[in-house]
Amino acid sequence: MNDHTQSTNTMPLNAIDMAREIHAGRLRARDVVSAALARIDALQASLNAFVTVCHDSALAQADAVDAAIQAGQAVGPLAGVPFSVKDIINTKGVRTAWGSRLMANNVPDVDAAAVVRLKSAGAILLGKTTTSEFAFKLLTDSPLTGVTRNPWNPAHTPGGSSGGAAVAVACDMGPLALATDAGCSTRLPAACCGVLGLKPTLGLVPHNQVPDGFNNFIHLGVMAKSVPDVALMLDVLAGAHAADPHSIGVPAPHAVASLRTPFVTQGARIAWRPLLGNSVLDDEIRALCESALAKLSAAGAVVEPITTPVESADPAWRVLQQSNWAARYFSQIDQVQDQLDPGFVEGIRAGGAISGQQLLAATYKRTALFRTVQTWFDQHAWLATPVTACAPLLATHGPSEPIQINGAMAGDPREAWAPYLNLFNLTGHPAISVPIGFTRSGLPVGLQLVGRWNSDAQLLGLADRLMQCVDLRAHRPPILV
């Protein structure tokens, strides 16, 4: 059979089963990789999930895995399993362009630590997924790569900035995707595309690319369709790295082993916060979230609505993030602005106007927010929020263009559409977006679950229980049907 026409009718589409079949010699890694590449090729023109596809090297790696297994050699837990990497994460010998014309010729000499670990486990790199320029906005489009579209309805955005990663997983272009999450960039696109998106506890997955390791709030994210796949990928990625101070001394999650014991739903205390620094939630989103939580309640969980007003994390987050952007490009903004997304230029200039006192005040606020969130877990083991306050926006929506919710203007997208997410970047708590249903127009909706620091494995147990309750396994993006 031709390498790019391999049938997937009987092929497992999740990493756990895929690895098991490859290890046992019942499935060739080449067939798995060929099928993923064929799907990328078939959907690239309509969805634009990838900026670079590693056809030849991926097939060569697959052949090496097959040869090793045939020879009886030991292979890693992800041997033969395809994965993608967001195009701001370094990949040795493969262009990492950051969605920017300024970085169009950037080819790293070394892999990021997370990529090293995936490759060492035997996973096969399919290519680099699209992102907004320097991952700066909630949608996925860039001057370099154009617009990436939602597989459930191409008129809409897949979210951002890891939109290509979410589309790749949703459309079976490999079961695993490595993304980033500085303010929403894993959880938001996961929700918009109907897949799982985990932002681990800060430091659990080391990030050796960030220039400021001590004040870092940028997490590496994991995307997959099943909780066991997220757990397997997390176990491979987790562990101390000398370049990331937050990773040193962090206990291993043992996430796969933890899932072998069913999550105890009976008596699990969950705080439901429908608002988190915002004032408006779409009625349909609220109904879907509360329906999903009602299923957990029926299984024995104690779900308590919390309506106490919460201070928005957005002002502090913007100061910290815009300062990051300004540190990179403010000194040369007049020379390079014509090559950049205008929204990114605006953010860089805003960052350049921030004073040292304002920056330090934002770091103080980050600490205050962390201490506030810590108190939320005094009475509840878990927190639940929407991922977005309304359905996915149009793919052409402006990054600062106001949005409507329940027929009325609601304000800036970061403050009104996705106010639930960047708080937990600043506080470092683990958070996962779980698909729970669809709007009447057929667009995916996610519920965010948040846990105490280093409760990642148990958080995955709760997410798995929720997925069993809502059971969306029969749903596939219309573009695949």
N, C-alpha and C positions, 0 to 999 in steps of 0.2 A: 504493500500500500504506500502511496506517495507520502513523504514526510509531512506535508502540509494539508493532508486530507484525512488524517486519522479520525475514525469515528469515535465519539465519546458517549455513545448510547449506553455502554456498559462500563465506562471508565469512572472510577471514583473521582469526585470533584472536591473532596476535602483532603487536607494534608495528612491527617492521621491514617486514613484508609489507604491513601496513595502510597505513603511510605511503607506501610505494612505489605502491600502487594508487591512493591518493587523489591523490598528486602527478601521476600520469599521467592522471587524469581517468576512470579505469575504475571508481572506487568513490566514492560520495558520502560526505563526512564526516557528513552528516545521517543517512544510513542506518546508519553505524557507531555513532554516538551513540545513535540511536533503539534499536538492538538492545541496547546496553549498559543503557540505561535500562529497557527492557522486562524484562531479566533481573533487574535490581535490584528492580523492582516485584514480579516473580513470586516472588522468594526472600526478600524482606525479612521477611515474617511468620515464616518458619521458621528463618532463620539470623541475622537482625538484624545485618547487616554495616555498615549506614550509620546515622548519626544525622541527617544532612542530605543531601538530594538536590537538586541544582541543575537540575531539569528544564528550565525555560524558558531560563535563561542558557546552558546547555550546547547546546541546539538552536540558539539564536541565534548562538553562536560557530561552530557547525558550518556554518550557512548562510553566515557571513562567510568561512569558509575555502573553501567551494565557490565562492562568488562570486569570490574572489581568484584561484583556480586557473582558473576559466572565463575571467577577464579577462587571463590570462597573467602575473599578478603573481608576484613571488618570494615563497615561503613558507618557513617554518622546517622543520627536519628532522623535527619531530614534528607537523606541521600536520594537524589532524583526528584525532589519536590521543587517545582518552580516558584520563584518569588520575584517581586518587583521592588524597586527602590525609588523613592521620591527624588526628583532631580535637584535637590539642594544637599543631598547626602553624598559624600565622596565615594566614588567607585574607581578603583585602580584601572587605568587604561581606558575608561569609558567616560565620555564627556559628562561633566556636571555643570550645567549652564544656568541654573537658578532662574529659569524663565526669562533671562535677560540677554539682550544683545551685547551688553558689556562683558558677559561671561561666555559668549558663544564658542570660544576656542579653549575653554578651560578643561584640561584633561588631568585629573589628579594622578599623582605618583603612587599613592597608597589608598587603601580602603579605609573608610570609617570603621571604628571598633565594632560596631554592630554588624556591618557587612562582613567583616572578618569572621565573626562568630557564626553567622548564617552559612557562609561558604565552608567553614571548618566542619559544620554539621552535615555537609553534603548537599545543601540547597543550591539550586541552579538559578543564576541571575538571568532573567528574561530581558530586562531593560529598565529604562528610567521613565517614571511617570510624570505627567505634567503638573505644573504648579503656577500660581500667580507669581509675578516677578518678586524675587526674594521673599516669597511666601507672605506678602504683605496684606492680602485682603481675603474676604470671606467667599469670593467666587474664584473659579479657576480659569483665568485667561491671562495672556501675557503678550507683550510686543513680539516675543520670539516665536511662540507656539500657537497663538490664536486662541480660540474659544474651545473649552472642553464642555461636553454636554451630558445631561442626565439620561441614563439608559431607560428610565421609566417614562420620560417625556423629554425629548431632545430640545424642546423650547425652553426648558428650565435648567438651572445650574445644578451641578453635582455637589455644590458647596466648595469651600476652599479652606486652606490653600492646597490640601492634599487631594484635590478632586480626581486627578488621574488615577491615584491609588485606589480610591473607592470604586470608581468605574471598573477598573481592572478586576477587582475582587467580585463585584456584583455580576460581571459578565463572564466569569470563569476564565479570565486571562491569567491563570495561576491562582492558587488558593490563598497565598500569603502576600501581604504588602507591608513594607517598611516605610513609615511616614514620619512626620514631625508634628508637634502640637505646642505652639508657643502661646496660643490664646483660644484655640478652638479647632485647629487644623486637621486633627484626626477625627474627633468626635462629630463635628459638624458635617463633613462630607460622608461619614459613615451613616449618619441619620438620613441624609438626603438621598442616599443610594441604597438603603435597606440592608446594610451589613453591620457587623460589629466593629467598633473602634475603641481601643483601650489606650488611655493615657496613664501609664503606670505611676506609682509613687515616685517622686523626684529622686533620681539616683539609682533606682532599681535597675534600669537599663542605662548603662553609661553613655554619655554623649561627649566624645572627645574633640568635637569640632568647635564648640562654642568658645569665643574669645575670653569670656568672663566666667570661669567655672564656679566661683564662689557665690555670685549673685544671680546665677542662671535660673531662669524659669522656663526654658525651652526644653521640652521633653521629646524623646523619640516615641512614636506611636506604633501600634500593631493593629492591622486590619485583617479580618477573615470572616467567613460566613458562619462558622461554628465555634462555640466556646472551647471545645477540646483543641481546635486548631490554634486559637489564641493562646491557650495554656502551653501548648507544645512550643510555639514560637517564643513565648515569654521565658520559658525555662532555658532555651538556647541563648537568648540575648542577655539574661540577667547575670550579674556578678561584678565584682569590683574591677575597676580599671584605674591604673595609676594616674591617668590624666584627668579623671573626674572626681573631685573631692567628695561629692555627695554619694558616690557609689561605694566608698571604702567602708567596710564593716557592715554593709547591709546584708541581712540574711537572705539566703536563696528562697525563692517562693515555693518551690516544689509544687507547681500549679497542676501538672498532670496527675501527680499522685494524690493531691488534695481532691480532685474531681472524682476519684474512685469512691469516695465517701459522699453519699448524697447530701446536699445542703439541707440543713434542718430548718424548714420554713416555719414550723410550729413555734410561735412565740417570738419570731424575729421582729424586732422593732424597727420600723422604717418611718422616717419623717418625710412627708410629702410637702415640698415647697413649690407651689405653682408659680410663684413670683420670686425673683432673685435680683433685686435692684431695678426691676422694671415695674410697670403698672398695668400692662395689658397683655393678655394671653388669648389667642384665637380660640373661639368656642369649640371648634372641631378638634383642635390639638388637645385641649383640656379634656374633652370627652374620651378621646383615645387613650390618653395617659391614665385617666382615672379608671377606665375600663380594665386596663392591664393591671393596675394596682389592685383592683377589686378581685381579680383572679388570684393574686398572691394572698389577699385577705382570705379568700375561700379556702386556700391551702393552709391557712393557719397563721399567716403573718399578721402583725399588728401595725396597721398603717394609720398614722396620725397626721392630718393636715396641719400645717404650721403657716399662719398668716402674718406673723410678726414681720414688719417691714425690715428689709435688709439694705444696707448701703451698697451702692454699685461699686464694683471693683474697677470699672472702666477708666475713670480718671487717672488712678495710679498706674494701671496697666499701660495706658497710652503714653504717659511720661516715660516709663521704663522702655517700652518698645520703640517709641520714636527717637529716644536717645540712642538706642542701638543702631537704628538706621542712620542717624546723623553721624555717629562715630565712623561709619563706613564711608559715607559719601558727601557729607555736608561741605567739606573743604574744597570739593571739586564740582559742586552741583551746577554751577554756571556753565561748566564745560561739558557736562554729560547729560543735562536734563532733557535734551532733545531726543535722546536714545531711550529714555525711561518712560514707564507708565506715568501719566500725569498725577494720578492718585498717590503713587509712591513718591514723586517729587514733592508733593504737598506735605506728606508725612515727614520727609527728610528735613524740609525747611522748618516745620513745626518743632522737630527735635533739635534743630540748631539754635532755636530761640529759648530752649529750656536752660535755666540757671542751675548751678551746682546745688543751691539751696532747695530748688524744686525737685531735683533728682533725689536728694537725700530725704526729702519729705515723702517722696513716693516709696522709698525703701522702708521708711518708718511705717507708712500706711500698710505696706505688704505684711510687716510683722503683726500689726494690729488686726488685719484681716485673718491671718493665720490663727491668732489666739481666739478670735471670735468663732471661727469655724470649729476649732477644737472643742469649744463648749457645746456645740450642737450634738456632739457624740457622747455627752454625759448621760442623756436619757434615751438615745437611739443608737443602734449599731450601724444603721445605714441611712443614707439620704437619697431621695428621689426627686428629680426635677425634669421638666421638659428639656429637650436639647435645643429646640427652636421655639419661638413664640408663634410662628406661622409656618406654612408649607414652604418648600424650596422656591426661591425667587426665580425670576426669568434669568436666562443665561446672560442677557445683555444689560442687566441691572447695574447701575453705577455704584461704585464702592461706598459712596457717601450719600447716595440718593435716598431720600426718606421712603419708608415703606408704609403700607396700609395694613391694619389688623382690624377685623370685624367692621370693615367698611369705613374706618376713620384713620386719619394720618397718625402714625405712631412714632416717627422720628428716625434717627440714624440707624442703619442696620446693626452695627455692633451693640448699640444700646438697646435696640428694640427687637431685633430678630434673634440674636444669639447672646443674650445677657447672662446666660446660665453657665458659661464655660470658662472664661478667662480667670474667674475667681480661683479656680482650682489649679490653674497654672501658677498663680502667685502663692498659693498655700501649699502646693505640692501633693495634695491628697490624690489617691488613685480614683479615676473616674472612667466609666465606660458608657458608650452609647449603644443601646440595645434596640433593634427594630421591633416595633410593637403593632404595626398596622399601616393602613393607608387611608389617605383622605378620599372623599367621594370622587375626586378627579383622578385617583390612582397614584398619588405621590406618596412615597414612604414617610413614616413618622418614627422618631426615636425617643426613647426615655433614657435619661441619664441616671445612673446609679453611682453613688460615691461612698467610699469607705474610709476608715481610719488609716493612718500611715501604715504601710507595709501589710495591709490586709488584702493584697491583690489576689491571692489565691482564693480566699473566701469570697471576695467580690465576684470573681468568675463563677463561683458556685451559685451565688444568688442570680447572676445573669443567666446562667444555664437553666435554673429553675423557672425564671421568667419566660425564657424562650420556649420551654416545654409548655407553659401555660397558654401562651398566645399562639404557638405552632403555626408559623408562616412558611413551612417547608415547601408547600405546593406552589408558592408564588415565585414567578420568574419575570425579569424585565420583559416587556412586550417585544423588544428588539430581538430577543433570543427565541421567541416562540414561532 
